[in-house]
């Protein structure tokens, strides 16, 4: 069994004139949401043992505030290809994760995170899963988390339509 956590970066400052999108930092709300999500993950025992993170400032800061709040330090790789990645790129990187990891977290951007989450889910959804999928398709907000399980022994076996959606947590659910 492999568990995937797809975490969208927390709320970031708007892009300033002349500044690049990749350098946008978190807002105060974003920092609080990242920490709040970490505490919720710890309560639910949603603890990754490995992390793949985009190299943007906002994803790195999300991970920094998340790690400080959860007091965990999983093995982390910062991957430039995750910056504004398409779902196919995300899946390719997930499939390369070491099989020594059973719980992998990807910290990335939309729309790739949302599209990857929906693509990975199996077609026959239970009612609770359908409600979560409806929420994801409505909006995968900043600092939101999708938890997807795969009945496989290797990350290489993960493919679209194979996952079961365990949970979808939005920052507004935590207030």
Order of alpha helices (4+ residues) and beta strands (2+ residues): beta-alpha-beta-alpha-beta-alpha-beta-alpha-alpha-beta-beta
